[in-house]
Amino acid sequence: MAAKKSQSLEGYEVLLCVTGGIACYKTADLTSKLVQAGAGVTVAMTDAAQEFIRPLTFQTLTGRRVFTTLWQSTEYYSSGHISLTEAADLMIVAPATANVLAKMATGMADDLVSTMILATTGSCPILAAPAMNTRMLSAPAVKANHATLKKWGIQFVGPAKGRLACGTIGEGRLAETDEILEAATELLLKKSPKAKVAPEIQADRKKFFQEMELFRKGLKKGRFSDSAKLIREDRER
C-alpha cells in the first residue's frame, strides 16, 4: 500500500543503510520516494552493496555524499558513525541480508554500516527490510536473530512472497518500496523531526553551493570546460 501523498516528511533526516543483495536496485527507488516526500536522506553502503549498485546513483538521488567506509576522509572531522546517527530521525536497513541481521543480533561492528547500526541504539528507531533466499530465511539462526532483534525493538517490514532472484517462488523478496515508505512514514511521524544535520552533511552542502557558483562562472565564459576547470582547480587547493 502506498504512503499517503499528503504526508510530508519535510525536516526529517533518514539514514539509509544499503547492504549486499540483489534487491539493492530497489533501494534507489525507495531513496527517490523519500526525497520526493521531503526527507533528507543520507546513504551508507557496504562493500558488497557497491558490487550491485554504485554510490553515484544514491549521490545523484540525494544530492549528498554517500558513505562507504569508516576511513572516509572528510574536510570536517568528526566520528561519522556517531554524528550521522545522532542527526537521524530514522535508520532504514534495506535490503537487510542474513549477514547484517546476524551482525545486528550479536553486536558486531566490523564495517561502516554495522558500526552505524550499533551506534544508532537509543538514538532513533531502526526499520529493517529483510531480503534473502527462502531457505536462508527459514534457517534457525536467521529466525533466532529476527526474534532477538524484534525483542530489542527493531521494526521490520516484509519480506514478501514471490519469485526470487534464484528462480524459486517463496518468501524472501524485499518488501515493495511503497510498503517500506509507508512503514517509515508511520515511524517518523510519531515524533517531531530533530531538525539536526550532521557536520559532514553541512560541509557537503557548503561545498555543493561553492561548486555551483564556480560552474555558473565558467558558463559565463561560454564553455562547459571552463566550469570544469574552475571546479577542478578549487578541489586541488
N, C-alpha and C positions, 0 to 999 in steps of 0.2 A: 504493500500500500504506500502511495507517495505521501511525503510530508506535505502538510497544508502550505499552499503558496503564501498565505497571509502571515505565516510565522517567520519573522525576520530574525536572523542571528547576528545582526549588527552589533559590534562591540565585543563579541565573544571570540576567544582565541582557542583554536583546536590544534593539538599536536597529533599528527597522523604518522603512525609508525608502520612502515611497509616491510614485510618480511618475504622470504623467498618461496613463492608458489606461483603456479601458472596464472592464478587468479589476480596477480598483480595488476594486470591491464585494467581490471575493473576499478581499481583504486584511483585511476586517473579520472574516471567519470565521477566517482564519489567526491574527489577533490574539487572538480569543476562545480558540482552542485552545492557544496559547502560554501565556496567562494561566491557563487551567484546568490546564495541566501544571505550573504553579508558577513560571514565569518572570516576572521583572519586565520589562515591555515599555514602551519609550518610542518614540513615533511622531513622525517628521518628515515633512512633506509639501511637495511643490512647489506652485506656484500652479495649475498645470494639474490636479494631482490633486484640488485643492479644488473644481474645476468638476464633478467626478464624484461626490465624496463629501465630506461636511462633517467638519471636525475634531472636532465634538461627538460623532460616532459613536465615534471612537477614544478620546476622553477618557472617555466612559462605559464603554467596554470595559476600559480600562487603569486607570482611577482616577487618571490623571496628565494634566498639561498636554500639549498637542500643540504641537510646534514647527513654525512655518511661515515664519519669516523670520530673517535674520541680525540684524535690527534689533529683535528682540523684546525689550521691556523686561523686567527681572527684578528682584525685590527683592534677590536675592543676586547681585551682579555677578560674572561670570566669562566667559571666552571659551567660550560654549556649545558651539560646534562642536568644541572641544578637550575640555572636561571630559566631555561626554556620550559621546564616542568612547573616552576613556580608561577610562570605567566599564564600557563594553560588553564582554561576552564574545563577542558575535557581532553583525554587522550583516547584515540581510537587505534586499535591494533588490527590492521586488515591488509592482507589476509593473516589470520593468526594460525600459523602452522603448528604441527605437533611439537616441533623443536622449540618454538618460542613459548608454547604453553608449558612445556617441561621446565624451561628456564624460569618462567614466572612462578611456577609452583615450588621451585627449590631455591629461589633467591639467587640464581646465578646471574652474574653481571660481567660477561666476557666480551661484550662489544657495545657500541653506542646505544643501540635500541634496547637491549636487555638492561643496560645501566640506567637508561632513562625511565624504563618501566619501574624499576626498583626505586628510583628517586622520586617517582610520582606518588608513592604511597602517602596518603594523608593530604596530598596537595589538591587533587581533583579526581573525579570519577574516571574509571577506565572501562572502555567498551571494547570487547574483543569479538571479532567476527571470524570464527574458525573456518578453515577450508583445507580438506585433505582427502585422501582415498578412504573409501568406506571401511575397509578392514583396519586401517590405521585408527580411524575414529572410534571403532568398536574395541580396540585393544585395551586391556585392563589398565595399563599405565596411563593412557590418554584419558580414560574415564575417571581414574583417580585424580589426575591433575585437574580436570574440569571441575570435579566435585570440590576439591580443595579451594580452587580459585573462587567458585561461587560462594563458598562458606566465608571467604575473606571479603566478599563484597564486589568482586569483579562482575560487571554486567556482560551478558552475552546476547548476540543476535545471530540466528542461524545455528548450524548450517542448514542449507536447503537440500531437497531431494531432486535428482535429475541426472542427466548424463554428465559424467566426469571426464576429465582430460584423458584418463587412462582407457576410456571407452566403455567402462561399466556404468550401470544405472544404479543409483542408490543415494544415500545421504552423504553429504560431504561437500557439496557445492557452496561457494561463498554466497551469502545472502545477497539478494538484489540490492543495488546501490540505493534505491528509493527506500527500501526497508531499513538499511543501515542509517540513512539520513533521518528517517523518522525516529528511530531509537535515539540517535544523537541529539536531535532537536528536543525530544522529551527530557533527556537528561540535562541539557544545557538550560532550558527554560525553567528548571526548578529553582535556580538561583540567578541573581543579577550577575552580569559579567564582572570579572575582576578589573577590567579596564586597565590591564597591565601588559606592557610589551617588553619582552626580553631585550637586554642591551644589544645582543647580536642582531636582532631584527631592526632596532633603532639605527644601528650603524649601517645596515644594508639599505635602509630607506634613504639615509643621508647620501650614501654613495650613489644610489639609483638616480636621485634628483640631480646630483652633480654631473653624472654622465649624460643625462638627458639634456642638460644645459650645454654641455660640450657638443652633443650631437646637433643641437639647433645652431650653434655657432658654425659648425662645419658645413651645414646645409646652406647657410647664408653665403658661403663662398662658392656655392654652386655644385659641389661634388660630394657624393656619399663618402668617397675615400678620405676627404678632409675630416669628416666626422670621426671615422675610424682611427685616423692618425692621432687626432686630439685625445681620444679616449685612451688609446694605447700609451701615449706619452704620459698621460696623467697617472695611469696604473703603474708605470715604471718609476715614478718619482719616489 
